[in-house]
């Protein structure tokens, strides 16, 4: 048996023991067992004996399984912290009646419910089970143990598969776990691995104790974690995802990991993508686990363990199906694989889910194979690519950025427009009512001409503007007119889009990605709407989670300073509430030029009408003059009075 197989066997036996202990705990709560704490060789253990509720049992497993099953089912329904049940609708109906104190069996249900009822657990058939009630009760409880969770089995097998990589061993893993503050990196390229892995750590499924996972990017390091003195801190683990670390950049990653390392807490970095580990993580990690992608062999093993079907038979049936395994996530496996379903039904459901995910991902079989080959040649550590990475590549090829919510607007070619057309293009030169903002853009246009001829440095130009004004004063329209007048692409985004994920790491990643995209298209205009949503660092107690908002402000300041050093990016911020913006954002080198746009006066309104109506303006004015000069008739006068 290989080391990976031994680790898989150990983890699966641990899952079985946890499920068995849960069943015995339910039996104790139902009065079937009594427990006492004993010390064996210096180790505290629980010893179970037959309880009062088991006095009426016959000692025959085939007869006792029904009443014991009812008591255990009732306790599972009452125990809100128990594992999820795989019972179907009919069993749930029976358990609801049992909670009301009504004795009922599946035979008493209507035919439509009885036909869906799951068969009761099959008790052991050996004659040797007849004996003392305590022995028969133990056998019944084993048969009533809930099936293993498909998600937990998948995570355990993926972790074990990572040890097939040369140089890894269980001894190395144990030594790393015993270290004071190790850095551990875990990769499993399958959807929903990260939350499931974190849940199993917090519930104490993988280790003997429960761990307190804390987001490293959102954690406040007020003092050093005195792990030897505080028992609570001894179980705290700082977690990061590779996606979030990539989003904050190399410099912030270095600072975040250094700060976490000084705290003395273990560091866990996880990822579901196939992106390579950064050089900093490779150089500092004590243990790196890279699990392979889900393939036919691993999927067959999961089905075999969860459903009790031979692995070779499942493998042969899988090869007869068209199931693209790398399109399946842990959530899909949990939906399709159930112990009470026949294998053909399970495979059919997996095939449907994989096909549906393929449509959602926008992949076809041809692209999938090419993606796998590209990933094989790109990195030796990974054997294939994930559908998540392919979706990101597909969006970039399509010119879209759904992840960052950026609208890319190209300028309208002014020289190619028809001279005699009614509606002219939207230009700053023809806008009315913008005053100083219009002058600022026209001056910038002249400076851009000099900069392109290398007669003016970018640092000597005014390229940062904050527009403020009531809603409806045309701040967004002004940005589109800038795009045409300067003949530069416009990248439009908003702070509301940045804050949409909520999670600090995701928000910081979106902010960084917006400025990175602007650098890729420079020279360009970056328009940031609702810039007041970023708040202030001196919120005055009006906002909760001060550390969260302070992190956003600091990141915004860094990005604005970085934009100064990158030529070709014109930044325009728009807000309805300039007074709530942090003063640091309006200092020199950032959004230093502030221009307020007031509601239009009569002259500005005339210009606005002229722009939108074009040659129709004269006809509209002539019609208005006729209506004004035409005297009202008697009937019209009566209508007005009414």
N, C-alpha and C positions, 0 to 999 in steps of 0.2 A: 504494500500500500504506500502510495506516494505521500509526501508531507502535506500536499493540498487536500488529498482524500482524508488524511488523519484529522486535519483541522476542520474539514467539513463534517466529519463524523462527530467530532467533539461538540461543535456548535449545534448540530441537529439533536444530539442527545440532550444538550442543555435546554433546547426548546421543548423537548418531550418532558423533561423533568419539571419545567415551569408549568406546562399544561397539566401534568399530574398533580403538582402541589396546589394548583388552582382548584382542581376538582375535589381534592381532599379538604381544602379550606371551605368549599361550598358544603361539603358533607358535614363538616364540623358546625357550620352556621345553621344547618338544618337539623342538628341534633343527632345525626347518624354516627358521628365520631366524637370522642372526647380527646383533648390533647393535653399533654403535660410537657414541661420543659425539663430536659435532663442534660447532664454533662457527661460526654463520652470522650475520654482521652483529652480533656481540657477544652473540648469544643461543645458549645451549646447547641442542642438539637431539640426538635419537637418529636414527641412520641405519641402516636394515635392509638386509641383503644375504642372498642365498640361503645356507642352512645345509647342513650335511653330510647331514642326513636327507632333504633334497630332491633329492639326486643321482639317486635312482632314479625320479623323476617323469618322465613322458613329455613334458610341456610342452603337453598337450592338457587343457583344463579339464574336459571331460566324462569323461575317464579318471582324472584326478588327484583329483577331488573326493571319491571314496570313501576312498582311503587317507589323504588329508589330513584328512577329516572324522573318521576314527577316531582319529588322533593328537590332534586338537584336543579331541574329546569326552573322551578319556582324561585329558588335562591339566586340563580343566574339572572333572572329578570329583576330581582330586587337589588342585586349588587351592581350598581352603576359603574363601578371601576373594573368589572370583569371584561374579558375579551369579547369580541363580536361573535355572535352565533351564526352558524350557517343554516339554521332551521328555515324552512320555507313558510308559506303563508298559513298552511293548516296547523303547523306546530305552534306558530305564534298565537293563533286563535285559541288553541288548547291552553297555552300558558296564561293567556289573559283570563280565561275562565277559572283556572286554578288559583290565580291571585285573588279572585272573589270568593274562594272557598268552595267552588263547585267541582265535584268529581266528574270528569268527562273524559272519554277516550275518542280516538279518531273515528271509530266505527259509528259514533253517535252524530257525527257531523254530516251535512248534506253531501250528496254525491260529488258535486263540483269541487268541494274542499277535500273530501276523502281521497279523491283521485290524485290530488297534488301532495298528499301527505307523505313525508319521508318514512321509510321503514325504520322501526326502532333498532337500536344497536343490537347486533347479534351476539348473544352471550357465548362464552366458551362452551363447547359441546362435550368436553371430556367428562366421563363419569367420576373422575377423581375430584371434581369440584364439590361434590356432596361432602359436607363435613361441618365443622363449627361455623356458626353464622359469621364470625369475624373474618374467616378465610374466604368464604363465599362473597362477603361484602367487598373485600379488597378486589376480587376478580371483577365484580360488577362495576366498581368505580373505575377500574382500568378501561373497561369497555365503554364507559360513558365519558371518557376523556374527550374533550373537543379536538377536532382536527387541527393540525398545525396551520398557522396563518401562511397563506401563499406569499404575501409580501415579506414576512420574516424569513421564510425559507429562501426566497430569492436573494435577499441581502446576505444571508449567511453563506450561500454558495458562491456569490460573487466575491466576497471577502476571501474565501478559501481559494478560489481560482487565482487570486492575485499572488499567492505563494508559489505558483508554478514558475514564476520568473526566477532565473538563476541568481543565487546570492541571497535569497530571502529564506528565512527559517523561522520556526516557531520560537526558538531560543532567542533570536534577535528581536522578535516582536515583544516577547516577555521582558527582555532587558530594557527595551525602549519604554515600555509601559511603567516599569519600576523606576525609571529616571525621575528626577525632581521636576523638571519642566521641559518635556520633550516637544519637538515639532513633528507632527505626523500629517502626511498628505495622503488622501484617499481619493481615488478616481474610480467611478463606475459609470460607463457611458450608457445609461438607461434612464428614462424619464422617471421622476419621483423617487430617485434613490436618496437624494440629500435629505428630504424631510423624513423619510422612513428610517434612515440610518440614525438621524438625530433623535427620533422618537424612541428607538430601541436603546440608545445610550441613556436617555433620560429615564426610561422605565426599568433600567437595570437588567435588560435581557441579555446583552452581550457580556456584561461583567457582573461581579457579585454585588456591586453597589450602584446606586443611581448617581448619575452625573448631572451637574447643573451647567447647562450650555448657555453661554452668553455671547452675544454678537460682539466681536472684537472692535468693529468700526464704531459701534454705538455705545461702547462701554466707557464709563467715566473712571479714569485712573486717578482717584484722589490720593490714595496712599498705596504703598506696596502691599500686596496680599501676603500677610504673614501666615503662610500655609502651615507651619509647624504649630502655631498657637490657636488658630481658628479652625475648628473641625468643618465648618460650613465651607470655608474657602478651600479646604483640601479636596473637595469634590467639584470645584468650579473649573470649567474648561472654556477657553476663549476660542470661538469658532470664526472662520472666514470662509468665503467661497472664492474660487479662482476667478470667477466672473467679476466679482466686486473688486478684487485686488487689481485686476486688469483695468477696471474703470477708473480708479483713482490715480493711476500712473505709477511709475517706478519710484519716484521720490517719496510720495505718500505711503507707498507700500513699505519702503525701507523704514520710515518713521513708525508706521503702525506695528510692524513686526518687532522692531527694537523696543518700543514701549511695552508691548505684550510680554516680551522676553524678560524685561526688567521686573515685571510684576510677579514673576515666579510661577505663573499658572501655565498648565499645558496648553499647547496651541494645536488646533485641528483645522486643516484646510481641506475642503472637499470640492468636488466638481463632477458634473455629469457630462461635460463636453470633452472633446478630443484635443482641445488646445494644449500645446506642450507646457509643462511646468516652467516657470520662469527660472532664470539662472540663480536668482537669489534664493528661491525655495529649494532648488536642487542642492545648492551649497550649504544651506542651513538646516535642512530637514534631517531628522534622526531616522525616519522610516517613511518610505514612499511605497504605497500599495496601488498598483495599476491593474484593475480588474478588466478582463476582456469584454467585448460586446456580447450580447445575448445571441447564441447560435443554436442550432438544432440539438446538439449534444446537451447543452446546459438546459434548454427548455424541456427536453425529454426527462432529464433528471428531476426537474422541479415537479412535473406532472406525476412522475413515478412516486416521489416521496409524499406528495400531498394526497394522491388518490389511491396509492397502494397497487399500482399497475406496473408490470415488468418494464424495465428501462429499454430493453432491446425491442420489445413489441411497440412501445411508444415511439421509439426512434424510427422504426420501419414505417409506421403509419404517418409520421411527420414528413418523411421524405416523399410520400405520395401526395402531399398537399403543397399548395403554392402559398406558403406563409413566409413573408419577409420579416424575419425575427427582429431585425434592428429597428423596425417601426413600432414595436411593442414596448410599452412601458409597464412598470410595476402595477399601475392602476388597471391596465388592460388584463394582466395575468390574474389579478384578484377578481375581476369581473367574470372571466371565462372559466377558470379552473375551480371546480367544486367537487367534493368527494361523492356527492349523490348524482353526478352527471356521468353518462357513459362517455367513453373516449371520443367516439365520432362527433358527439355534440360539442365537446370541449374544443376539438380541433376546428370544427366549423365556426364556432364563435371567435376563436383566435384569428382565423382567416378573414372573417368579416371585419374585425377590429383593425387588423393590420392593413387591410385594403382601405378602410376609412381614414386611418391615420396617414396613409400614403397620399390620399387626396388632400387632406388638410395641410400636409407638409409641402405639397406642390411637387412631389417627386414622382417619377415613373421608374420602371425597372431599369431602363437603359441608363438614366442618370444615376440611379443608386449604385450600379456596378462601377461606373466611372468614378463616383465619389469614393467608393471603397478603395479602388486602385490608387487614386491620388493620395489618400491618407496612408496607404501602405508604403508608398515611396517617400512620403514626406517625413515620417517619423518611424523609427525602428521599434519604438516602445509600443505603439498602437497597431492593431491588426486591421482596423477598418475605421470608418468614420460614422459619426452619429447623424441622425436625421436633423437634429437641432442645428448643427454646424452647416448642413446643406441648406437649410431654410435661410440662414443668415446670408450665405453666399448667393442664394437665388434672389433675395431682396436687393442685394447690392448690384447684381447684374441688371435688375429691372429698373434701377435708378430710384428706388423707393427706400425710405427709412422709417418703417412703421415702428421700429423699436425706439427711435429717438424723437419721433413726431416732428420732423422738420419738413416744411414745404419749400421746395426749390423752385423759384420763379425766374425764368430767363427773360432778359430785356427784349422789348419789342424792337425789331430793326426799323429805326426811324427813316433811314434813307430810302427804304423800299416801299414806303407807304404811298398810296395814291393821293395826289395833290388835291384833287377835287372831291374827295370823299367828305361826308357830312360830319362824322365824329372824328376829331383828331386824337392821336394817342395821348395817354395820360403823362404829362410832363410837368416838372416843377416850374418851368418857365411860364406855363399857362395857368397854373393854379392861382386862386385868389383867396386872400384872407390869411395867409401863413406868415407874412411879415418877416421877422428875423430868421425864421427857419428857412424860408426861401432864399434869403441872402446867404445863409451859411452853406447851403447846398451849391449855390452858384459859385461861391468862392472855392469850395472844395473841388468843383469841376475844373476850375482853372489850375488848382494845385495838382490834381491828378494828371493833367496834361503835361505839366512840368516834371512830375515824378516819373512818368512813363518815358520821358526823354532824358532821365537821369540828371536833371538840372535842379532837383529838390529832393531832400531826404524825407523819408516817411515820418521821422521823429519830429520834423519841423511843421507838420501838417496837423490840423484839427480834425481828428477822425472819430471822436467819441461824442455822442449827442444824447441828451435826455429830453424827450418830448413829454410834456404834461398838458393836461386839459380835461374838461368834462367829457363824459361819453358822447360820442357822435360828432366830435369836432374834426374827425378825419385824420387821425394819427396813422392808422394803417394805410389809408389812401395816400398819404404823404410818402410812406415808405415805398409803395409801388411806383409812385411818380419818380422817386430817386433812382429806382432800378432802371427806368427808361432814360432818364436824363443823363445818368452817369454811364449807361450801357454796361452795367455790371450785374451779375446774377444776385438775386435776393434770396437769402435763407431766412425764412420766417419761423419763429418758435415762440413759446410762451413759458413763463415760470409755472403756470398751472399744469402744463404738460410734463415739466420736470418733476413736479411733486406728485404726479399721479400714482407711481408705485407705492409711495408711503415709506417703504423700507429705506433707511439711510444710505446703504450701499448702492441700491438701485438708483436713487435720486442723484447721488454724486456721479455715478457712471453716466447717466443721461446728460448731466451738465458738461462733463468732460467730452462726451461724444459730440455734442453740439459744436463746441469750439474746434474739435479736431476736424469735423466736417467742413467748417468754415475755412480752415487752413488748406484743406484739399482743393477748395474751389477759388482760392484767392487769386487775383483781387476780387473781393465780393463784399456784399452788404449783409451784416447779421442783424436782423430785427428781432428784439426780445420784447414781447408784449407782456403786460401785467408784471412789470419788473418789481413793483411794490410788494408782490407776494413773497419775496424772499425775506421780508421783515427787517428787523433791527436786532442788534446784539444787546441793546439796552431796552428790551421789550417792556420794561416797566411792570412785569408780572402779568401782562395780558396774554401771554402764551405759556403753555405747559411745555415741559421737556426742553429746557433752555439749551442743554448741550446739543440737541438735535439742530435747533435753529442757528446756534453759533457755528456749528460745523458747516452749514450751508453758506452762511455769510463769508466765512473764511475761505471756503472753496471758490466762491464767486470772486472774491478779491484776487486770489491767485490766478484765476483764469483771465481776469481783466488785465492784470499785470503782464501775464504771458502774451496776451494779444498785442501789447505794446511792442514786444520784442519781435513779433512776427509781422512782417510788412504785408500790406494788401488787404487788411480786414477793417472795414468800417462798421462800427458798432452803434446801433441806434436803439435806445431803450424807450419804452412808452409806458405811461402810468396815468391813472386818474387821481392818485394820492401821492404827490411827491414828498409830502411832509413825513410819511412813514418809512421812507427809504433810509437805510443806514447812512450816516454822514460820510463814512469811509468810502462808499461807492461813488460819491460825487467829488472826491478830491482830485487833485491834479494827476493826470495820466489815466484816469478812469472816466466815468461819465461826468467830466468836468464842465461841459457846456450844457446849460439848462435853458431851454426855451419853452415858454408857456404859450399854448395855442388857445386864443380866446374864441368864443362864439362869433360867427361872421356878422359884420355890420351891413348896411344897405349896399355899399359899394362892393363888398365881397360877395354878397348874395347875387348881385347883378353878374359878376364874373362867373359864379358857380352856375347860374342858369345858362349863361352863354356857352359854357363848356359842355354841359350835358344836353342842351337842346340844339346846339349847332345852328344850322341855317333855319331851323324851325322857330328860332327865337323871334324873328321879325313877324312871322305869321301869328304867333301867340300874342305878341304885344299889340298887333293890329286888331285882333279879335277882342282883346281886353279893352282897347280904346272904344270900339263900337259898343260893347256892352255898357261901358260907363256913360257914353253919350246918349244912348237910347232911353227915352223916358218910359217910366213904368206905366203900363196900362191899368185900367181899373181892376181887372181880374187879378193881375199880378200884385196890385196893392192889397187886395182882399186876401190873397194867399199869404202875403208876408205878415198881415195882421193876424191871421190865424196861427 
